[in-house]
Amino acid sequence: MGTPLLRIEDVSVHFPVRKGLLQRQVAEVRAVEKVTLALQKGEAFGLVGESGCGKTTLARTVLRLIDPTEGEIWFDGQNITSLSGNALFPYRERVAAIFQDPFSSLNPRQKAGRILSEVLQVHRYKGDIRTRVEELLNICGLPPRFVDLYPHQMSGGQRQRVGIARALALEPELIVCDEAVSALDVSIQAQIINLLEDLRVKLNLTYLFIGHDLSVVRHLCDRVAVMYLGRVMETAGSEELFANPQHPYTRALIDAVPDPDPDPLAEATRAHSSLGGEIPSPLNPPSGCVFHTRCPIAMERCTAEIPPLESVTKAHEAACFATTPTTETTTTTNGR
Amino acid sequence: MMTDATLEPIPADIPQAPKRSRMRSVFSKDRKAQFGIIVLGLFILGALLAPLIAPYDPNEMTLDMMGSPSGEHILGTDDLGRDLFSRILWGTQISLFVGVATVAISLFFGVLLGVLAGYYGGWIDMIIMRYIDLQWAFPNFIIAVYLVAVFGTGLLNVIVAIALAFLDDFARIARSMVLTLKEEQFVDAARVQGFSDIRIMVFHILPNAMAPIIVQATVSVSYAILGEASLSFLGLGVSADTPTWGLILADGRSFISQAWWLGVYPGLAIMLVVLSINFIGDALRDALDVRDADI
Protein backbone atom coordinates (compact mmCIF):
# COMPACT_ATOMS: atom_id res chain seq x y z
CA MET A 1 0.00 0.00 0.00
CA GLY A 2 2.74 2.48 0.89
CA THR A 3 2.10 6.05 1.90
CA PRO A 4 -1.38 7.22 1.06
CA LEU A 5 -1.68 9.90 -1.63
CA LEU A 6 -3.94 12.03 0.52
CA ARG A 7 -4.14 11.86 4.26
CA ILE A 8 -6.64 13.89 6.25
CA GLU A 9 -5.71 13.85 9.91
CA ASP A 10 -8.02 14.93 12.69
CA VAL A 11 -9.33 17.76 10.56
CA SER A 12 -11.96 20.03 12.09
CA VAL A 13 -13.53 23.05 10.43
CA HIS A 14 -15.46 25.45 12.62
CA PHE A 15 -17.06 28.62 11.34
CA PRO A 16 -17.39 31.39 13.89
CA VAL A 17 -20.77 33.11 14.13
CA ARG A 18 -20.22 36.77 14.91
CA LYS A 19 -22.76 39.25 16.10
CA GLY A 20 -23.12 42.85 17.08
CA LEU A 21 -21.05 45.95 16.64
CA LEU A 22 -17.87 44.48 18.07
CA GLN A 23 -18.24 41.29 16.05
CA ARG A 24 -17.95 39.14 19.12
CA GLN A 25 -18.01 35.44 18.44
CA VAL A 26 -21.28 34.16 19.87
CA ALA A 27 -21.19 30.60 18.59
CA GLU A 28 -19.53 28.38 16.06
CA VAL A 29 -20.79 26.05 13.40
CA ARG A 30 -18.96 22.75 13.67
CA ALA A 31 -19.05 21.78 10.04
CA VAL A 32 -16.34 19.13 10.17
CA GLU A 33 -15.28 17.50 13.43
CA LYS A 34 -12.09 15.47 13.78
CA VAL A 35 -12.19 13.62 10.48
CA THR A 36 -9.39 11.22 9.61
CA LEU A 37 -9.25 9.61 6.17
CA ALA A 38 -6.57 8.20 3.89
CA LEU A 39 -6.76 7.79 0.12
CA GLN A 40 -4.47 5.35 -1.65
CA LYS A 41 -3.16 6.18 -5.09
CA GLY A 42 -5.49 5.04 -7.85
CA GLU A 43 -8.47 4.60 -5.60
CA ALA A 44 -11.91 6.14 -5.88
CA PHE A 45 -13.00 7.19 -2.44
CA GLY A 46 -16.62 8.17 -1.83
CA LEU A 47 -17.86 10.53 0.83
CA VAL A 48 -21.61 10.35 1.43
CA GLY A 49 -24.10 11.92 3.77
CA GLU A 50 -27.15 14.17 3.91
CA SER A 51 -26.83 17.78 2.87
CA GLY A 52 -25.33 19.75 5.71
CA CYS A 53 -23.18 16.88 6.98
CA GLY A 54 -19.95 18.68 6.14
CA LYS A 55 -18.85 16.67 3.14
CA THR A 56 -18.57 19.67 0.82
CA THR A 57 -16.79 21.65 3.52
CA LEU A 58 -14.29 18.82 3.85
CA ALA A 59 -13.78 18.81 0.07
CA ARG A 60 -13.22 22.56 0.07
CA THR A 61 -10.73 22.14 2.89
CA VAL A 62 -8.80 19.53 0.92
CA LEU A 63 -8.78 21.97 -2.02
CA ARG A 64 -7.45 24.61 0.38
CA LEU A 65 -10.34 26.94 -0.30
CA ILE A 66 -11.03 26.92 3.43
CA ASP A 67 -8.45 26.62 6.20
CA PRO A 68 -9.03 23.85 8.70
CA THR A 69 -9.47 24.94 12.30
CA GLU A 70 -7.52 21.93 13.51
CA GLY A 71 -5.74 18.99 12.01
CA GLU A 72 -3.47 18.43 9.06
CA ILE A 73 -3.74 17.53 5.40
CA TRP A 74 -0.90 15.53 3.89
CA PHE A 75 -0.47 15.05 0.18
CA ASP A 76 2.11 12.58 -1.09
CA GLY A 77 4.13 12.81 2.11
CA GLN A 78 3.99 16.61 2.35
CA ASN A 79 2.04 18.60 4.88
CA ILE A 80 0.08 21.15 2.84
CA THR A 81 -2.05 22.52 5.66
CA SER A 82 -0.08 25.68 6.25
CA LEU A 83 1.14 26.33 2.71
CA SER A 84 -0.20 29.45 1.04
CA GLY A 85 0.31 31.59 -2.02
CA ASN A 86 3.16 30.43 -4.25
CA ALA A 87 4.09 27.53 -2.00
CA LEU A 88 0.73 26.01 -2.84
CA PHE A 89 1.30 26.26 -6.59
CA PRO A 90 2.81 22.76 -7.08
CA TYR A 91 -0.09 21.28 -5.11
CA ARG A 92 -2.53 23.13 -7.37
CA GLU A 93 -0.96 21.37 -10.35
CA ARG A 94 -1.38 17.93 -8.87
CA VAL A 95 -4.87 18.32 -7.45
CA ALA A 96 -7.87 19.37 -9.52
CA ALA A 97 -11.57 19.74 -8.89
CA ILE A 98 -14.82 19.06 -10.69
CA PHE A 99 -17.70 21.09 -9.35
CA GLN A 100 -21.33 20.39 -8.81
CA ASP A 101 -23.11 22.92 -10.90
CA PRO A 102 -21.94 23.08 -14.51
CA PHE A 103 -23.95 26.28 -14.92
CA SER A 104 -21.93 28.11 -12.33
CA SER A 105 -18.53 26.43 -12.53
CA LEU A 106 -17.59 27.89 -15.91
CA ASN A 107 -16.92 31.60 -16.35
CA PRO A 108 -19.84 32.77 -18.54
CA ARG A 109 -17.61 35.28 -20.33
CA GLN A 110 -14.99 32.78 -21.47
CA LYS A 111 -15.18 30.43 -24.41
CA ALA A 112 -14.36 26.80 -23.76
CA GLY A 113 -11.03 27.23 -25.54
CA ARG A 114 -10.05 30.08 -23.24
CA ILE A 115 -11.19 28.18 -20.15
CA LEU A 116 -8.83 25.34 -21.03
CA SER A 117 -5.91 27.39 -22.32
CA GLU A 118 -5.84 29.78 -19.37
CA VAL A 119 -4.91 27.10 -16.86
CA LEU A 120 -2.25 25.77 -19.24
CA GLN A 121 -0.78 29.25 -19.68
CA VAL A 122 -0.74 30.07 -16.00
CA HIS A 123 1.11 26.83 -15.26
CA ARG A 124 3.53 27.41 -18.19
CA TYR A 125 2.55 24.31 -20.12
CA LYS A 126 5.45 23.13 -22.26
CA GLY A 127 4.12 22.27 -25.64
CA ASP A 128 1.52 23.56 -28.02
CA ILE A 129 -1.42 24.84 -26.03
CA ARG A 130 -3.83 24.67 -29.00
CA THR A 131 -3.10 21.02 -29.59
CA ARG A 132 -3.45 20.24 -25.92
CA VAL A 133 -6.82 22.04 -25.72
CA GLU A 134 -8.19 20.00 -28.62
CA GLU A 135 -6.76 16.86 -27.10
CA LEU A 136 -8.51 17.63 -23.79
CA LEU A 137 -11.82 18.24 -25.54
CA ASN A 138 -11.34 14.98 -27.40
CA ILE A 139 -10.62 13.03 -24.21
CA CYS A 140 -13.90 14.31 -22.81
CA GLY A 141 -15.83 13.45 -25.96
CA LEU A 142 -16.25 16.94 -27.38
CA PRO A 143 -15.40 17.92 -30.97
CA PRO A 144 -12.76 20.65 -31.54
CA ARG A 145 -15.32 23.26 -32.57
CA PHE A 146 -16.33 23.60 -28.92
CA VAL A 147 -13.26 25.82 -28.55
CA ASP A 148 -15.36 28.70 -29.86
CA LEU A 149 -18.48 28.14 -27.78
CA TYR A 150 -19.49 30.02 -24.68
CA PRO A 151 -20.88 28.02 -21.76
CA HIS A 152 -24.40 29.31 -22.37
CA GLN A 153 -24.33 27.77 -25.83
CA MET A 154 -23.80 24.28 -24.40
CA SER A 155 -26.05 21.81 -22.62
CA GLY A 156 -25.50 20.86 -19.00
CA GLY A 157 -23.71 17.63 -19.89
CA GLN A 158 -21.45 19.37 -22.38
CA ARG A 159 -20.56 22.00 -19.81
CA GLN A 160 -19.69 19.33 -17.30
CA ARG A 161 -17.43 17.74 -19.92
CA VAL A 162 -15.64 21.07 -20.32
CA GLY A 163 -15.36 21.19 -16.52
CA ILE A 164 -13.79 17.73 -16.55
CA ALA A 165 -11.43 18.69 -19.38
CA ARG A 166 -10.33 21.68 -17.32
CA ALA A 167 -9.66 19.43 -14.33
CA LEU A 168 -7.54 17.12 -16.49
CA ALA A 169 -5.54 19.91 -18.14
CA LEU A 170 -2.45 19.64 -15.95
CA GLU A 171 -2.53 15.85 -15.63
CA PRO A 172 -3.39 15.87 -11.94
CA GLU A 173 -3.08 12.87 -9.65
CA LEU A 174 -6.04 13.61 -7.41
CA ILE A 175 -9.39 14.94 -8.54
CA VAL A 176 -11.91 16.12 -5.98
CA CYS A 177 -15.39 15.65 -7.45
CA ASP A 178 -17.83 17.69 -5.40
CA GLU A 179 -21.27 16.31 -6.30
CA ALA A 180 -19.99 16.19 -9.86
CA VAL A 181 -23.08 14.58 -11.31
CA SER A 182 -25.92 15.50 -9.00
CA ALA A 183 -26.97 18.60 -10.94
CA LEU A 184 -27.38 16.67 -14.19
CA ASP A 185 -30.29 14.78 -15.71
CA VAL A 186 -30.26 11.07 -14.96
CA SER A 187 -29.41 10.05 -18.52
CA ILE A 188 -26.53 12.55 -18.68
CA GLN A 189 -25.43 11.45 -15.20
CA ALA A 190 -24.77 7.97 -16.49
CA GLN A 191 -22.62 9.29 -19.34
CA ILE A 192 -20.57 11.48 -17.06
CA ILE A 193 -20.10 8.66 -14.54
CA ASN A 194 -18.90 6.40 -17.31
CA LEU A 195 -16.55 9.10 -18.54
CA LEU A 196 -15.13 9.52 -15.03
CA GLU A 197 -14.65 5.77 -14.73
CA ASP A 198 -12.89 5.49 -18.08
CA LEU A 199 -10.61 8.40 -17.26
CA ARG A 200 -9.63 6.92 -13.92
CA VAL A 201 -8.42 3.74 -15.57
CA LYS A 202 -6.78 5.47 -18.53
CA LEU A 203 -5.02 8.23 -16.62
CA ASN A 204 -4.47 6.43 -13.30
CA LEU A 205 -6.39 9.02 -11.31
CA THR A 206 -7.38 9.10 -7.67
CA TYR A 207 -10.86 10.42 -6.90
CA LEU A 208 -12.30 11.93 -3.79
CA PHE A 209 -15.93 11.70 -4.81
CA ILE A 210 -18.47 13.64 -2.77
CA GLY A 211 -22.08 12.63 -3.26
CA HIS A 212 -25.42 12.06 -1.68
CA ASP A 213 -26.66 9.54 -4.24
CA LEU A 214 -25.67 6.18 -2.79
CA SER A 215 -26.15 4.20 -5.98
CA VAL A 216 -23.78 6.54 -7.87
CA VAL A 217 -21.17 6.30 -5.14
CA ARG A 218 -21.52 2.53 -4.93
CA HIS A 219 -21.04 2.21 -8.66
CA LEU A 220 -18.05 4.50 -8.90
CA CYS A 221 -16.12 4.10 -5.66
CA ASP A 222 -13.87 1.44 -4.15
CA ARG A 223 -14.21 2.69 -0.61
CA VAL A 224 -16.83 4.84 1.05
CA ALA A 225 -17.00 6.95 4.19
CA VAL A 226 -20.37 7.94 5.63
CA MET A 227 -20.54 11.34 7.30
CA TYR A 228 -23.13 12.69 9.67
CA LEU A 229 -23.05 16.12 11.29
CA GLY A 230 -19.37 16.61 10.54
CA ARG A 231 -18.18 13.23 11.76
CA VAL A 232 -17.30 10.04 9.97
CA MET A 233 -19.74 7.31 11.06
CA GLU A 234 -18.49 4.40 9.04
CA THR A 235 -15.79 3.55 6.50
CA ALA A 236 -15.62 0.40 4.41
CA GLY A 237 -15.07 -0.99 0.97
CA SER A 238 -18.13 -0.02 -1.02
CA GLU A 239 -19.45 -3.56 -1.62
CA GLU A 240 -18.84 -4.43 2.02
CA LEU A 241 -20.58 -1.26 3.17
CA PHE A 242 -23.71 -1.89 1.15
CA ALA A 243 -23.85 -5.61 1.94
CA ASN A 244 -23.03 -5.36 5.58
CA PRO A 245 -23.67 -1.89 7.02
CA GLN A 246 -22.74 -1.68 10.69
CA HIS A 247 -23.76 1.79 11.75
CA PRO A 248 -27.50 2.40 12.23
CA TYR A 249 -27.18 5.63 10.23
CA THR A 250 -25.64 3.82 7.27
CA ARG A 251 -28.43 1.25 7.44
CA ALA A 252 -31.04 3.97 7.40
CA LEU A 253 -29.38 5.62 4.41
CA ILE A 254 -29.25 2.37 2.47
CA ASP A 255 -32.87 1.56 3.34
CA ALA A 256 -33.88 4.92 1.98
CA VAL A 257 -32.53 4.13 -1.49
CA PRO A 258 -35.52 3.42 -3.70
CA ASP A 259 -35.53 -0.05 -5.21
CA PRO A 260 -36.08 0.15 -8.97
CA ASP A 261 -37.75 -3.28 -9.00
CA PRO A 262 -39.42 -3.87 -5.64
CA ASP A 263 -40.53 -7.32 -4.65
CA PRO A 264 -44.02 -6.79 -3.16
CA LEU A 265 -43.67 -9.69 -0.74
CA ALA A 266 -40.38 -8.59 0.62
CA GLU A 267 -41.58 -5.00 0.66
CA ALA A 268 -44.42 -5.90 3.04
CA THR A 269 -42.09 -7.43 5.58
CA ARG A 270 -39.19 -5.04 5.07
CA ALA A 271 -38.25 -3.19 8.18
CA HIS A 272 -38.54 0.47 7.36
CA SER A 273 -36.04 2.11 9.58
CA SER A 274 -36.61 5.48 8.03
CA LEU A 275 -35.27 8.20 10.25
CA GLY A 276 -37.54 10.55 12.13
CA GLY A 277 -36.78 14.19 12.63
CA GLU A 278 -34.26 16.51 11.10
CA ILE A 279 -30.50 16.61 11.15
CA PRO A 280 -29.63 18.60 14.31
CA SER A 281 -27.98 22.00 13.99
CA PRO A 282 -24.19 21.90 13.77
CA LEU A 283 -24.34 25.08 15.87
CA ASN A 284 -25.28 22.96 18.82
CA PRO A 285 -24.52 19.32 18.10
CA PRO A 286 -25.91 16.68 20.48
CA SER A 287 -23.65 15.43 23.26
CA GLY A 288 -22.06 12.03 23.00
CA CYS A 289 -22.75 10.30 19.72
CA VAL A 290 -24.10 13.05 17.42
CA PHE A 291 -26.54 10.55 15.95
CA HIS A 292 -28.24 9.50 19.22
CA THR A 293 -31.19 11.87 18.80
CA ARG A 294 -32.39 9.98 15.74
CA CYS A 295 -30.88 6.57 16.37
CA PRO A 296 -33.32 3.64 16.67
CA ILE A 297 -30.96 1.71 18.94
CA ALA A 298 -29.60 4.52 21.08
CA MET A 299 -28.52 3.54 24.55
CA GLU A 300 -27.97 5.51 27.76
CA ARG A 301 -24.28 5.58 27.06
CA CYS A 302 -24.61 7.18 23.63
CA THR A 303 -25.76 10.49 25.12
CA ALA A 304 -22.65 10.82 27.22
CA GLU A 305 -19.71 9.34 25.34
CA ILE A 306 -18.49 9.81 21.81
CA PRO A 307 -18.04 6.41 20.17
CA PRO A 308 -14.61 6.16 18.51
CA LEU A 309 -14.19 4.93 14.97
CA GLU A 310 -13.08 1.33 15.48
CA SER A 311 -12.44 -1.64 13.28
CA VAL A 312 -15.29 -4.08 12.94
CA THR A 313 -13.45 -6.26 10.50
CA LYS A 314 -10.37 -5.60 8.46
CA ALA A 315 -10.85 -2.39 6.46
CA HIS A 316 -14.28 -1.78 7.93
CA GLU A 317 -14.63 0.79 10.67
CA ALA A 318 -17.71 2.10 12.43
CA ALA A 319 -18.30 4.62 15.18
CA CYS A 320 -21.04 2.98 17.20
CA PHE A 321 -21.13 1.34 20.61
CA ALA A 322 -23.65 -1.20 19.42
CA THR A 323 -21.37 -2.64 16.75
CA THR A 324 -17.89 -2.39 18.15
CA PRO A 325 -16.65 -4.18 21.23
CA THR A 326 -16.58 -1.57 24.00
CA THR A 327 -13.24 -0.44 25.27
CA GLU A 328 -14.04 -1.50 28.84
CA THR A 329 -14.85 -5.06 27.85
CA THR A 330 -11.67 -5.25 25.84
CA THR A 331 -9.64 -4.00 28.78
CA THR A 332 -11.18 -6.40 31.26
CA THR A 333 -10.78 -9.36 28.93
CA ASN A 334 -7.18 -8.46 28.37
CA GLY A 335 -6.53 -7.66 32.01
CA ARG A 336 -7.56 -11.07 33.22
CA MET B 1 -17.06 -2.00 -18.58
CA MET B 2 -17.76 1.24 -20.24
CA THR B 3 -17.24 1.84 -23.85
CA ASP B 4 -17.00 4.93 -25.92
CA ALA B 5 -20.73 4.84 -26.46
CA THR B 6 -20.88 7.25 -23.56
CA LEU B 7 -21.09 10.23 -25.88
CA GLU B 8 -24.31 12.11 -25.76
CA PRO B 9 -25.46 13.07 -29.24
CA ILE B 10 -24.35 16.57 -30.02
CA PRO B 11 -27.01 18.33 -32.06
CA ALA B 12 -25.83 19.59 -35.41
CA ASP B 13 -27.52 22.94 -35.00
CA ILE B 14 -25.41 24.11 -32.12
CA PRO B 15 -25.27 27.87 -32.33
CA GLN B 16 -21.93 28.85 -33.82
CA ALA B 17 -21.65 32.11 -31.91
CA PRO B 18 -24.66 34.18 -32.94
CA LYS B 19 -24.15 36.26 -36.06
CA ARG B 20 -26.25 39.17 -34.93
CA SER B 21 -24.96 40.37 -31.62
CA ARG B 22 -27.35 40.88 -28.79
CA MET B 23 -26.32 44.51 -28.56
CA ARG B 24 -27.32 45.18 -32.15
CA SER B 25 -30.65 43.45 -31.85
CA VAL B 26 -31.60 45.49 -28.79
CA PHE B 27 -30.60 48.77 -30.42
CA SER B 28 -32.36 47.95 -33.68
CA LYS B 29 -35.67 47.66 -31.81
CA ASP B 30 -35.35 50.44 -29.26
CA ARG B 31 -36.60 53.71 -30.80
CA LYS B 32 -35.55 55.83 -27.85
CA ALA B 33 -32.03 54.45 -28.00
CA GLN B 34 -31.87 55.26 -31.71
CA PHE B 35 -33.02 58.81 -30.95
CA GLY B 36 -30.33 59.00 -28.27
CA ILE B 37 -27.58 57.81 -30.57
CA ILE B 38 -28.53 60.24 -33.33
CA VAL B 39 -28.87 63.28 -31.07
CA LEU B 40 -25.72 62.50 -29.10
CA GLY B 41 -23.90 61.83 -32.37
CA LEU B 42 -24.90 65.25 -33.67
CA PHE B 43 -23.68 66.93 -30.49
CA ILE B 44 -20.37 65.09 -30.63
CA LEU B 45 -19.97 66.03 -34.28
CA GLY B 46 -20.81 69.63 -33.46
CA ALA B 47 -18.28 69.67 -30.62
CA LEU B 48 -15.53 68.26 -32.83
CA LEU B 49 -16.27 70.58 -35.72
CA ALA B 50 -16.91 73.67 -33.57
CA PRO B 51 -13.82 75.54 -34.84
CA LEU B 52 -15.00 74.98 -38.43
CA ILE B 53 -18.72 75.48 -38.26
CA ALA B 54 -19.14 78.10 -35.54
CA PRO B 55 -20.07 81.30 -37.39
CA TYR B 56 -18.42 83.59 -34.82
CA ASP B 57 -15.70 83.45 -32.22
CA PRO B 58 -17.53 82.53 -28.98
CA ASN B 59 -16.01 85.46 -27.13
CA GLU B 60 -16.27 88.03 -29.90
CA MET B 61 -18.47 90.92 -28.80
CA THR B 62 -20.62 92.79 -31.26
CA LEU B 63 -22.81 95.82 -30.89
CA ASP B 64 -25.88 93.71 -31.51
CA MET B 65 -26.57 93.09 -27.82
CA MET B 66 -29.37 90.74 -26.77
CA GLY B 67 -30.44 90.42 -30.34
CA SER B 68 -33.28 87.96 -30.82
CA PRO B 69 -32.73 84.91 -33.06
CA SER B 70 -32.33 86.09 -36.65
CA GLY B 71 -30.68 85.10 -39.89
CA GLU B 72 -27.40 86.60 -38.76
CA HIS B 73 -27.41 85.06 -35.27
CA ILE B 74 -29.60 81.96 -35.48
CA LEU B 75 -29.96 81.62 -31.69
CA GLY B 76 -29.62 85.33 -30.95
CA THR B 77 -26.91 87.11 -28.95
CA ASP B 78 -26.28 87.67 -25.23
CA ASP B 79 -25.94 90.83 -23.17
CA LEU B 80 -22.40 91.40 -24.46
CA GLY B 81 -23.40 90.83 -28.07
CA ARG B 82 -21.78 87.36 -28.33
CA ASP B 83 -23.28 84.83 -30.72
CA LEU B 84 -25.26 82.28 -28.67
CA PHE B 85 -25.07 79.50 -31.26
CA SER B 86 -21.26 79.69 -31.38
CA ARG B 87 -21.03 79.75 -27.60
CA ILE B 88 -23.27 76.69 -27.17
CA LEU B 89 -21.34 74.84 -29.87
CA TRP B 90 -18.01 75.51 -28.15
CA GLY B 91 -19.60 74.74 -24.80
CA THR B 92 -20.49 71.28 -26.06
CA GLN B 93 -16.79 70.44 -26.18
CA ILE B 94 -16.28 71.31 -22.55
CA SER B 95 -19.50 69.73 -21.32
CA LEU B 96 -19.00 66.41 -23.09
CA PHE B 97 -15.33 66.29 -22.19
CA VAL B 98 -16.08 66.97 -18.53
CA GLY B 99 -18.81 64.33 -18.59
CA VAL B 100 -16.67 61.59 -20.12
CA ALA B 101 -13.40 62.39 -18.33
CA THR B 102 -15.11 62.62 -14.97
CA VAL B 103 -16.83 59.29 -15.35
CA ALA B 104 -13.69 57.60 -16.65
CA ILE B 105 -11.76 58.69 -13.57
CA SER B 106 -14.44 57.92 -11.05
CA LEU B 107 -15.26 54.57 -12.72
CA PHE B 108 -11.63 53.47 -12.58
CA PHE B 109 -11.01 54.37 -8.96
CA GLY B 110 -14.50 53.51 -7.73
CA VAL B 111 -14.42 50.06 -9.30
CA LEU B 112 -10.90 49.50 -8.01
CA LEU B 113 -11.95 50.31 -4.43
CA GLY B 114 -15.18 48.34 -4.70
CA VAL B 115 -13.52 45.23 -6.11
CA LEU B 116 -10.75 45.28 -3.49
CA ALA B 117 -13.28 45.74 -0.68
CA GLY B 118 -15.58 43.01 -1.95
CA TYR B 119 -12.90 40.49 -2.82
CA TYR B 120 -10.72 40.72 0.26
CA GLY B 121 -13.36 41.60 2.84
CA GLY B 122 -12.19 41.93 6.43
CA TRP B 123 -10.40 45.09 7.49
CA ILE B 124 -9.73 46.21 3.90
CA ASP B 125 -13.47 46.17 3.26
CA MET B 126 -14.04 47.89 6.59
CA ILE B 127 -11.70 50.81 5.86
CA ILE B 128 -12.83 51.34 2.26
CA MET B 129 -16.52 51.09 2.98
CA ARG B 130 -16.41 53.40 6.00
CA TYR B 131 -14.86 56.03 3.74
CA ILE B 132 -17.53 55.36 1.10
CA ASP B 133 -20.23 55.63 3.79
CA LEU B 134 -18.78 58.93 4.87
CA GLN B 135 -19.05 60.21 1.32
CA TRP B 136 -22.52 58.70 0.98
CA ALA B 137 -23.66 60.83 3.89
CA PHE B 138 -23.22 64.03 1.85
CA PRO B 139 -25.02 64.85 -1.39
CA ASN B 140 -22.66 64.43 -4.35
CA PHE B 141 -23.08 68.03 -5.43
CA ILE B 142 -22.21 69.43 -2.01
CA ILE B 143 -18.97 67.44 -2.10
CA ALA B 144 -18.12 68.78 -5.54
CA VAL B 145 -18.84 72.38 -4.44
CA TYR B 146 -16.73 71.88 -1.35
CA LEU B 147 -13.79 70.44 -3.29
CA VAL B 148 -13.82 73.23 -5.86
CA ALA B 149 -14.06 75.79 -3.07
CA VAL B 150 -10.95 74.28 -1.47
CA PHE B 151 -8.83 73.59 -4.55
CA GLY B 152 -9.99 76.48 -6.70
CA THR B 153 -11.81 76.65 -10.01
CA GLY B 154 -10.54 75.53 -13.39
CA LEU B 155 -11.23 72.69 -15.79
CA LEU B 156 -9.01 70.08 -14.13
CA ASN B 157 -10.24 70.85 -10.64
CA VAL B 158 -13.85 70.67 -11.76
CA ILE B 159 -13.24 67.25 -13.32
CA VAL B 160 -11.45 65.92 -10.25
CA ALA B 161 -14.09 67.33 -7.92
CA ILE B 162 -17.01 65.78 -9.78
CA ALA B 163 -15.12 62.50 -10.25
CA LEU B 164 -14.46 62.24 -6.53
CA ALA B 165 -18.06 63.03 -5.77
CA PHE B 166 -19.29 60.14 -7.96
CA LEU B 167 -16.74 57.61 -6.75
CA ASP B 168 -18.97 56.06 -4.12
CA ASP B 169 -21.68 54.98 -6.58
CA PHE B 170 -19.20 52.90 -8.58
CA ALA B 171 -17.51 51.49 -5.49
CA ARG B 172 -20.83 50.38 -4.06
CA ILE B 173 -22.05 48.71 -7.23
CA ALA B 174 -18.72 46.99 -7.87
CA ARG B 175 -18.51 45.73 -4.31
CA SER B 176 -22.00 44.28 -4.30
CA MET B 177 -21.38 42.55 -7.65
CA VAL B 178 -18.13 41.08 -6.37
CA LEU B 179 -19.80 39.83 -3.21
CA THR B 180 -22.27 37.77 -5.27
CA LEU B 181 -19.78 36.65 -7.92
CA LYS B 182 -17.22 35.59 -5.31
CA GLU B 183 -19.56 32.78 -4.29
CA GLU B 184 -19.84 31.40 -7.81
CA GLN B 185 -18.14 28.10 -8.44
CA PHE B 186 -16.07 29.44 -11.31
CA VAL B 187 -14.22 31.63 -8.84
CA ASP B 188 -13.54 28.59 -6.66
CA ALA B 189 -12.42 26.80 -9.80
CA ALA B 190 -10.01 29.62 -10.59
CA ARG B 191 -8.55 29.48 -7.11
CA VAL B 192 -8.18 25.70 -7.26
CA GLN B 193 -6.25 26.14 -10.52
CA GLY B 194 -3.80 28.37 -8.66
CA PHE B 195 -4.72 31.64 -10.37
CA SER B 196 -3.50 34.80 -8.67
CA ASP B 197 -5.93 37.14 -6.94
CA ILE B 198 -5.28 39.79 -9.57
CA ARG B 199 -6.03 37.37 -12.42
CA ILE B 200 -9.23 36.25 -10.71
CA MET B 201 -10.37 39.82 -10.13
CA VAL B 202 -9.51 41.12 -13.60
CA PHE B 203 -10.42 38.18 -15.83
CA HIS B 204 -13.03 36.27 -13.88
CA ILE B 205 -14.93 38.66 -11.65
CA LEU B 206 -14.77 42.02 -13.42
CA PRO B 207 -16.06 40.92 -16.86
CA ASN B 208 -19.11 39.47 -15.16
CA ALA B 209 -19.66 42.59 -13.06
CA MET B 210 -19.45 45.11 -15.90
CA ALA B 211 -23.11 45.27 -16.99
CA PRO B 212 -24.49 47.31 -14.05
CA ILE B 213 -21.29 49.34 -13.92
CA ILE B 214 -21.63 50.40 -17.57
CA VAL B 215 -25.24 51.35 -17.01
CA GLN B 216 -24.26 53.40 -13.98
CA ALA B 217 -21.55 55.04 -16.09
CA THR B 218 -24.06 56.34 -18.64
CA VAL B 219 -26.25 57.72 -15.87
CA SER B 220 -23.21 59.33 -14.28
CA VAL B 221 -22.12 60.97 -17.56
CA SER B 222 -25.38 62.86 -17.63
CA TYR B 223 -25.10 63.79 -13.96
CA ALA B 224 -21.54 64.95 -14.52
CA ILE B 225 -22.68 67.22 -17.34
CA LEU B 226 -25.38 68.62 -15.05
CA GLY B 227 -22.80 68.90 -12.28
CA GLU B 228 -20.43 70.92 -14.43
CA ALA B 229 -23.33 73.13 -15.54
CA SER B 230 -24.38 73.63 -11.92
CA LEU B 231 -20.85 74.47 -10.77
CA SER B 232 -20.42 76.94 -13.62
CA PHE B 233 -23.82 78.42 -12.86
CA LEU B 234 -22.64 79.08 -9.31
CA GLY B 235 -19.41 80.57 -10.61
CA LEU B 236 -17.39 77.61 -9.40
CA GLY B 237 -16.77 76.09 -12.83
CA VAL B 238 -14.09 76.60 -15.41
CA SER B 239 -12.78 80.12 -16.02
CA ALA B 240 -15.20 82.86 -17.01
CA ASP B 241 -13.90 83.24 -20.57
CA THR B 242 -14.55 79.58 -21.43
CA PRO B 243 -18.08 79.18 -22.68
CA THR B 244 -19.77 76.26 -20.95
CA TRP B 245 -23.46 75.52 -20.84
CA GLY B 246 -23.74 76.28 -17.15
CA LEU B 247 -21.91 79.56 -17.55
CA ILE B 248 -24.06 80.65 -20.51
CA LEU B 249 -27.14 79.82 -18.46
CA ALA B 250 -25.82 81.73 -15.47
CA ASP B 251 -24.97 84.78 -17.56
CA GLY B 252 -28.40 84.79 -19.17
CA ARG B 253 -30.29 84.36 -15.93
CA SER B 254 -30.58 88.08 -15.16
CA PHE B 255 -31.98 88.86 -18.60
CA ILE B 256 -34.40 85.97 -18.91
CA SER B 257 -37.45 88.30 -19.01
CA GLN B 258 -36.01 90.36 -21.89
CA ALA B 259 -34.15 87.60 -23.77
CA TRP B 260 -35.80 84.21 -23.34
CA TRP B 261 -33.33 82.54 -25.76
CA LEU B 262 -30.47 83.01 -23.28
CA GLY B 263 -32.15 80.57 -20.89
CA VAL B 264 -33.98 78.26 -23.24
CA TYR B 265 -31.27 77.26 -25.72
CA PRO B 266 -28.45 76.24 -23.36
CA GLY B 267 -31.07 74.51 -21.21
CA LEU B 268 -32.35 72.67 -24.24
CA ALA B 269 -28.83 71.55 -25.12
CA ILE B 270 -28.27 70.16 -21.63
CA MET B 271 -31.64 68.44 -21.65
CA LEU B 272 -31.15 66.82 -25.06
CA VAL B 273 -27.72 65.44 -24.24
CA VAL B 274 -28.71 64.14 -20.80
CA LEU B 275 -31.87 62.59 -22.21
CA SER B 276 -29.98 60.93 -25.06
CA ILE B 277 -27.41 59.43 -22.75
CA ASN B 278 -30.12 58.09 -20.45
CA PHE B 279 -31.93 56.47 -23.37
CA ILE B 280 -28.71 54.83 -24.47
CA GLY B 281 -28.08 53.72 -20.90
CA ASP B 282 -31.50 52.08 -20.69
CA ALA B 283 -30.87 50.16 -23.90
CA LEU B 284 -27.42 49.11 -22.69
CA ARG B 285 -28.98 47.76 -19.54
CA ASP B 286 -31.39 45.68 -21.58
CA ALA B 287 -28.59 44.41 -23.76
CA LEU B 288 -26.21 43.53 -20.94
CA ASP B 289 -28.57 42.45 -18.20
CA VAL B 290 -29.27 38.84 -19.04
CA ARG B 291 -26.06 36.93 -19.15
CA ASP B 292 -27.08 33.52 -20.27
CA ALA B 293 -29.84 33.84 -22.79
CA ASP B 294 -29.68 34.93 -26.38
CA ILE B 295 -32.55 36.89 -27.81
Interface residues (C-beta under 8 A of the other chain):
Chain A: R60 L63 L65 L88 F89 R92 E93 V95 A96 A97 F99 Q100 D101 F103 S104 S105 L106 N107 P108 R109 Q110 E118 V119 V122 H123 G141 L142 P143 R145 D148 L149 Y150 H152 Q153 M154 S155 G157 Q158 G163 R166 S187 I188 Q191 N194 L195 E197 D198
Chain B: M1 M2 D4 T6 L7 E8 I10 I14 P15 Q16 A17 E184 Q185 F186 D188 A189 A190 R191 V192 Q193 G194 F195 R199 F203 H204 P207 N208 R291 D292 A293 D294
